[in-house]
Amino acid sequence: MAFAADRPGAASRRTLMLAAAAGLLPAAAARAGIQESGQAYPNRPIRLVVPYGAGTSTDTMARLVAPAMARTLGQPIVVENRPGASGAVGSEVISRSPPDGYSLLMGAVASHAVLPSLMPRLPYDPVRDFTQISLVTNAPNLLVVNPSVPATTLPQFLEWARRQPNKVAYASAGNGTSSHLAGELLVLRTGAPLEHVPYGSGAQAVTDVMSGTVPMLVYQVTAVLPFIRDGKLRALATTSNTRLSWTPDVPTVEEAGIPDFDVAAWHGLFGPAGLPAPIVTALYAALQAALGDAALRPRIQDLGLVPVGMPPVEFSAFLKTDILRWREVIQAANIRAD
C-alpha cells in the first residue's frame, strides 16, 4: 500500500486526480488539482463527527488521525462527539449535511453495517446517503475461553460444546455488538450449540469469562491480551483472516477449518452523499498520509487497531458486502435491537 510518491513534473489534472485517488500521491498534490479547477478546499476548519461517546475506540482513533490529516490539508479538523442509538444519531447528522467537505463522519461497523438490519426505521441509508471515503482501521478480535475449558484449539472447543447436555454459553459486550455477532456467525458456520449471554459492557463479559461463569467470549485483542499473558484466559483463534502481530502463534478461525470467517470491527471515513470527487481525493490522500506516518502508526496499533486505508471505490464495495454479511447473521439468529 503506497502512502506517498514524488510529485509529477507536468501531470494533467485528470492524471493527478486518478493518481491521488489510487493513493499514489500525497494530499498536497490532490489539493493542487482542486486549486487548478478553481476551487479552494479546504479554506476553513473541517468538522469530524464521531457518533459515539468520548473515550470510545472510535473517538480515540479519530482524535489521533484528525491532527495528522489536518497538517496535510492545511486546516484544522475539529472532532465532535454526537453519540446515541448505537451511532445512528451522529450518522444522521452527517447524512443531512451539505456535501461541501466540511462535515465528515468517522463511522463504524455498528453504524453502517449492523444497524441497517437491526433498526428497520434507520433514518439514513448507509450506502445511498453517504460518500464512502476510506476504510480507516480494523479492530481485530480474539476468541478466548476460560482456562478450565478442556480445549486448546477451536475444533476441540466446538467438539467439547457438542458433547455437553445443554448449550454452552458465550458472553458478549451486548446485544448486536461485534462480539455478539461474531459468536452468532460461529454458530451459523458450524452449527455449534452455543447460547448467547449479553452483558452491559465488554469489561463485565471479560470478568465473567475469567471467573468461569461463562466459558467463551469473542472480544477486542487489547482488552483480553493482558489476561491471556497472565494465564487467566486462553486464546483459541483470531477472527481476522490473517494472524495478528500481538498473537502470532494464535491461528485464525479459517485456519481452524471454518471458511468465510473474516470478522473485525472497523472504522470508516464518510462524507454526505454527493461529495465532489476532487474533495474525496484530497481527503483520501490526507488520510493515507496520516496512516503512513511512522510516529502515528504505533499509537494506532497500541489501541488494538490495524491501520488500513482503502480507496473509495473499494471501500464502497466492502461496505455493501459487510451489510449483507451481517444481515444474514442477524436474520438467522433472529436478533432484535434492545
VONUBA-309431 format. One line per 10 residues: their letters; for each residue x, z, y of C-alpha. Coordinates in nm, 2 decimals, decimal comma, m for minus. Each point is the difference from the previous one (the first is absolute). Example, Ala and Ser with C-alpha at 12.3 -4.5 7.8 and 13.67 -1.06 7.14 Angstrom:
// residues 2
AS = 1,23/0,78/m0,45 ~ 0,14/m0,07/0,34 .
***
This chain:
// residues 338
MAFAADRPGA = 0,00/0,00/0,00 ~ 0,15/m0,11/0,33 ~ m0,02/0,22/0,31 ~ 0,20/m0,19/0,25 ~ 0,19/m0,33/0,05 ~ 0,20/m0,17/0,27 ~ m0,21/m0,15/0,28 ~ m0,02/m0,38/m0,03 ~ 0,16/m0,20/0,28 ~ m0,27/m0,25/0,06 .
ASRRTLMLAA = m0,31/0,06/m0,21 ~ m0,33/m0,13/0,10 ~ m0,28/0,25/0,06 ~ m0,16/m0,10/m0,34 ~ 0,32/0,05/m0,19 ~ 0,06/0,33/0,18 ~ m0,35/0,13/m0,09 ~ 0,02/m0,11/m0,36 ~ 0,34/0,16/m0,05 ~ m0,11/0,32/0,16 .
AAGLLPAAAA = m0,31/0,02/m0,21 ~ 0,21/m0,04/m0,31 ~ 0,21/0,31/0,11 ~ 0,31/m0,21/0,08 ~ 0,03/0,09/0,37 ~ m0,01/0,32/0,20 ~ m0,30/0,08/0,22 ~ 0,20/m0,10/0,31 ~ m0,01/m0,36/m0,12 ~ m0,37/0,02/m0,07 .
RAGIQESGQA = m0,06/0,14/0,35 ~ 0,20/m0,29/0,14 ~ m0,24/m0,23/m0,17 ~ m0,30/0,18/0,16 ~ 0,16/m0,03/0,34 ~ 0,06/m0,37/m0,05 ~ m0,38/m0,04/m0,05 ~ m0,06/0,17/0,34 ~ m0,11/0,34/m0,15 ~ 0,17/0,33/0,09 .
YPNRPIRLVV = m0,04/0,22/m0,30 ~ 0,03/0,29/0,01 ~ 0,00/0,10/0,36 ~ m0,16/0,34/m0,03 ~ m0,01/0,28/m0,26 ~ m0,15/m0,06/m0,34 ~ m0,24/0,24/m0,17 ~ 0,05/0,06/m0,37 ~ m0,30/0,18/m0,15 ~ 0,05/0,22/m0,31 .
PYGAGTSTDT = m0,34/0,06/m0,17 ~ 0,12/0,32/m0,15 ~ 0,11/0,34/0,13 ~ 0,33/0,11/0,15 ~ 0,26/0,09/m0,27 ~ m0,14/m0,23/m0,27 ~ 0,23/m0,25/m0,16 ~ m0,16/m0,29/0,19 ~ 0,05/0,19/0,33 ~ 0,36/0,10/m0,06 .
MARLVAPAMA = 0,09/m0,35/m0,12 ~ m0,16/m0,16/0,31 ~ 0,18/0,23/0,23 ~ 0,33/m0,10/m0,16 ~ m0,06/m0,37/0,01 ~ m0,16/m0,02/0,35 ~ 0,31/0,08/0,21 ~ 0,21/m0,24/m0,20 ~ m0,25/m0,28/0,05 ~ m0,03/0,09/0,37 .
RTLGQPIVVE = 0,37/m0,05/0,05 ~ m0,03/m0,35/m0,12 ~ m0,32/m0,08/0,19 ~ 0,12/0,15/0,32 ~ m0,32/0,21/0,05 ~ m0,09/0,35/m0,13 ~ m0,24/0,03/m0,29 ~ m0,22/0,31/0,03 ~ m0,13/0,15/m0,32 ~ m0,36/0,12/0,02 .
NRPGASGAVG = m0,17/0,20/m0,28 ~ m0,37/m0,08/m0,06 ~ m0,08/0,17/m0,33 ~ m0,33/0,01/m0,18 ~ m0,19/m0,14/m0,30 ~ 0,31/m0,06/m0,21 ~ 0,14/m0,24/0,26 ~ m0,32/m0,18/0,10 ~ m0,03/0,15/0,35 ~ 0,33/m0,12/0,13 .
SEVISRSPPD = m0,01/m0,33/m0,18 ~ m0,34/m0,08/0,15 ~ 0,15/0,07/0,35 ~ 0,26/m0,27/m0,05 ~ m0,24/m0,24/m0,17 ~ m0,20/0,00/0,33 ~ 0,30/m0,02/0,23 ~ 0,10/m0,32/0,19 ~ 0,25/m0,22/m0,19 ~ 0,27/0,02/0,26 .
GYSLLMGAVA = 0,27/0,17/m0,19 ~ m0,03/0,33/0,19 ~ m0,22/0,18/m0,26 ~ 0,14/0,02/m0,35 ~ m0,08/0,20/m0,32 ~ 0,22/0,17/m0,26 ~ m0,24/m0,03/m0,28 ~ 0,03/0,11/m0,36 ~ m0,12/m0,07/m0,35 ~ m0,29/0,24/0,05 .
SHAVLPSLMP = m0,13/m0,15/0,33 ~ 0,04/m0,37/m0,11 ~ m0,01/m0,02/m0,38 ~ m0,19/0,29/m0,13 ~ m0,27/0,08/0,26 ~ m0,17/m0,35/m0,03 ~ m0,11/0,10/m0,35 ~ m0,07/0,37/0,07 ~ m0,19/m0,05/0,33 ~ m0,27/m0,27/m0,03 .
RLPYDPVRDF = m0,07/0,03/0,38 ~ 0,36/m0,01/0,11 ~ m0,01/m0,10/0,37 ~ 0,26/m0,27/m0,04 ~ 0,12/m0,27/m0,24 ~ 0,37/0,08/m0,09 ~ 0,09/m0,37/m0,02 ~ m0,23/m0,18/0,24 ~ 0,01/0,25/0,29 ~ 0,38/0,04/0,01 .
TQISLVTNAP = 0,32/m0,20/0,03 ~ 0,23/0,09/m0,28 ~ 0,35/0,03/0,15 ~ 0,21/0,16/m0,28 ~ 0,02/0,24/m0,29 ~ 0,23/0,27/0,14 ~ 0,07/0,25/m0,27 ~ m0,10/0,09/m0,36 ~ m0,05/0,36/m0,11 ~ 0,08/0,01/m0,37 .
NLLVVNPSVP = m0,14/0,26/m0,23 ~ 0,12/0,17/m0,32 ~ m0,22/0,10/m0,29 ~ 0,10/0,36/m0,09 ~ m0,11/0,26/m0,25 ~ 0,04/0,37/m0,05 ~ 0,31/0,06/m0,22 ~ m0,22/0,16/m0,27 ~ m0,16/m0,34/m0,08 ~ 0,16/m0,12/m0,32 .
ATTLPQFLEW = 0,10/m0,34/0,13 ~ 0,32/m0,14/0,16 ~ m0,14/m0,36/0,04 ~ m0,32/m0,14/0,13 ~ m0,10/m0,15/m0,34 ~ 0,05/0,34/m0,16 ~ m0,22/0,16/0,27 ~ m0,27/m0,25/m0,05 ~ 0,01/0,05/m0,38 ~ m0,01/0,38/0,04 .
ARRQPNKVAY = m0,30/m0,04/0,24 ~ m0,19/m0,21/m0,26 ~ 0,05/0,27/m0,27 ~ m0,16/0,28/0,22 ~ m0,35/0,11/m0,09 ~ m0,10/m0,02/0,37 ~ 0,11/m0,23/0,28 ~ 0,34/0,08/0,15 ~ m0,03/0,07/0,37 ~ 0,21/m0,15/0,28 .
ASAGNGTSSH = 0,02/0,14/0,35 ~ m0,02/m0,20/0,33 ~ 0,03/0,06/0,37 ~ m0,38/m0,07/0,03 ~ m0,27/m0,24/m0,08 ~ 0,10/m0,36/0,09 ~ 0,36/0,08/0,07 ~ 0,28/m0,21/m0,14 ~ 0,08/0,27/m0,26 ~ m0,36/m0,01/m0,12 .
LAGELLVLRT = m0,01/m0,38/m0,01 ~ 0,33/m0,02/m0,19 ~ m0,14/0,24/m0,26 ~ m0,32/m0,21/m0,04 ~ 0,21/m0,32/m0,02 ~ 0,19/0,16/m0,29 ~ m0,33/0,07/m0,17 ~ m0,12/m0,35/0,06 ~ 0,32/m0,16/m0,13 ~ 0,04/0,23/m0,31 .
GAPLEHVPYG = m0,33/0,15/m0,08 ~ 0,16/0,34/0,00 ~ m0,25/0,29/0,00 ~ 0,10/0,15/0,34 ~ m0,23/0,20/0,22 ~ 0,05/0,02/0,38 ~ 0,03/0,33/0,18 ~ 0,01/m0,05/0,38 ~ 0,17/0,25/0,23 ~ m0,03/0,06/0,37 .
SGAQAVTDVM = 0,36/m0,10/0,05 ~ 0,30/m0,13/m0,19 ~ 0,18/0,33/0,04 ~ m0,27/0,18/m0,19 ~ 0,00/m0,26/m0,27 ~ 0,38/0,03/m0,05 ~ m0,03/0,38/m0,01 ~ m0,26/m0,01/m0,28 ~ 0,19/m0,25/m0,21 ~ 0,31/0,22/0,03 .
SGTVPMLVYQ = m0,20/0,30/m0,11 ~ m0,14/m0,19/m0,30 ~ m0,36/0,01/0,12 ~ m0,01/m0,38/m0,01 ~ 0,25/m0,19/m0,21 ~ 0,06/m0,33/0,20 ~ 0,02/m0,14/0,35 ~ 0,10/m0,32/0,18 ~ 0,14/0,08/0,34 ~ 0,26/m0,09/0,27 .
VTAVLPFIRD = 0,36/0,00/m0,12 ~ 0,14/0,23/0,27 ~ m0,28/0,26/m0,05 ~ 0,07/0,04/m0,37 ~ 0,38/m0,07/m0,01 ~ 0,12/0,35/0,08 ~ m0,21/0,14/m0,28 ~ 0,12/m0,26/m0,25 ~ 0,36/0,10/0,08 ~ m0,09/0,37/m0,05 .
GKLRALATTS = m0,16/m0,07/m0,33 ~ m0,35/0,10/0,11 ~ m0,13/m0,35/m0,05 ~ 0,09/m0,29/m0,23 ~ 0,00/m0,36/0,12 ~ m0,13/m0,25/m0,26 ~ m0,03/m0,31/0,21 ~ 0,00/m0,16/0,34 ~ m0,30/m0,20/0,10 ~ 0,20/m0,27/0,18 .
NTRLSWTPDV = 0,11/m0,32/m0,17 ~ 0,37/0,10/0,04 ~ 0,18/0,32/m0,06 ~ 0,06/0,22/0,30 ~ 0,33/0,09/0,16 ~ m0,10/0,37/0,00 ~ m0,06/0,00/m0,38 ~ 0,19/m0,29/m0,15 ~ m0,04/0,13/m0,35 ~ m0,38/0,02/0,01 .
PTVEEAGIPD = m0,15/m0,33/m0,14 ~ m0,30/m0,18/0,16 ~ m0,35/0,01/m0,15 ~ 0,05/m0,37/m0,07 ~ 0,32/0,07/m0,19 ~ m0,21/0,25/m0,21 ~ m0,20/m0,30/m0,12 ~ m0,30/0,01/0,25 ~ m0,02/m0,33/0,19 ~ m0,11/m0,06/0,35 .
FDVAAWHGLF = 0,06/0,35/0,13 ~ 0,19/m0,04/0,33 ~ m0,16/0,28/0,20 ~ 0,13/0,14/0,33 ~ m0,16/0,13/0,31 ~ 0,10/m0,22/0,29 ~ 0,00/m0,03/0,38 ~ m0,06/m0,32/0,19 ~ 0,01/m0,13/0,36 ~ m0,32/m0,16/0,12 .
GPAGLPAPIV = m0,14/m0,14/0,33 ~ m0,35/m0,10/0,09 ~ m0,13/m0,33/m0,14 ~ 0,11/m0,30/0,19 ~ 0,34/0,13/0,11 ~ 0,20/m0,31/0,13 ~ 0,26/m0,13/m0,24 ~ 0,30/0,04/0,24 ~ m0,10/0,37/0,05 ~ m0,02/0,05/m0,38 .
TALYAALQAA = 0,34/m0,16/m0,03 ~ 0,15/0,23/0,27 ~ m0,14/0,32/m0,16 ~ 0,10/m0,10/m0,35 ~ 0,35/m0,08/0,11 ~ 0,02/0,34/0,19 ~ m0,11/0,18/m0,32 ~ 0,25/m0,18/m0,21 ~ 0,28/0,10/0,24 ~ m0,13/0,36/m0,02 .
LGDAALRPRI = m0,01/0,01/m0,37 ~ 0,35/m0,15/m0,02 ~ 0,14/0,27/0,23 ~ 0,28/0,17/m0,20 ~ m0,07/0,34/0,16 ~ m0,38/m0,02/m0,04 ~ m0,03/m0,11/m0,36 ~ 0,14/0,32/m0,15 ~ m0,25/0,20/0,21 ~ m0,29/m0,20/m0,13 .
QDLGLVPVGM = 0,13/0,04/m0,36 ~ 0,02/0,38/0,06 ~ m0,38/m0,01/0,04 ~ m0,03/m0,15/m0,35 ~ m0,07/m0,34/0,14 ~ 0,15/m0,33/m0,08 ~ 0,05/m0,24/0,30 ~ m0,15/m0,34/m0,08 ~ m0,07/m0,24/0,29 ~ m0,23/m0,28/m0,13 .
PPVEFSAFLK = m0,08/m0,32/0,19 ~ m0,35/m0,02/0,13 ~ m0,13/m0,27/m0,24 ~ 0,13/0,19/m0,30 ~ m0,14/0,33/0,13 ~ m0,34/m0,16/0,04 ~ 0,01/m0,12/m0,36 ~ 0,13/0,34/m0,11 ~ m0,29/0,18/0,17 ~ m0,27/m0,22/m0,16 .
TDILRWREVI = 0,15/0,06/m0,34 ~ 0,02/0,38/0,05 ~ m0,36/0,01/0,12 ~ m0,11/m0,17/m0,32 ~ 0,22/0,23/m0,22 ~ m0,15/0,32/0,14 ~ m0,35/m0,14/m0,01 ~ 0,04/m0,06/m0,37 ~ 0,11/0,36/m0,05 ~ m0,26/0,16/0,23 .
QAANIRAD = m0,28/m0,19/m0,17 ~ 0,12/0,07/m0,35 ~ 0,04/0,37/0,07 ~ m0,32/0,02/0,21 ~ 0,19/0,17/0,28 ~ m0,21/0,10/0,30 ~ 0,12/0,12/0,35 ~ m0,03/0,38/0,05 .
***
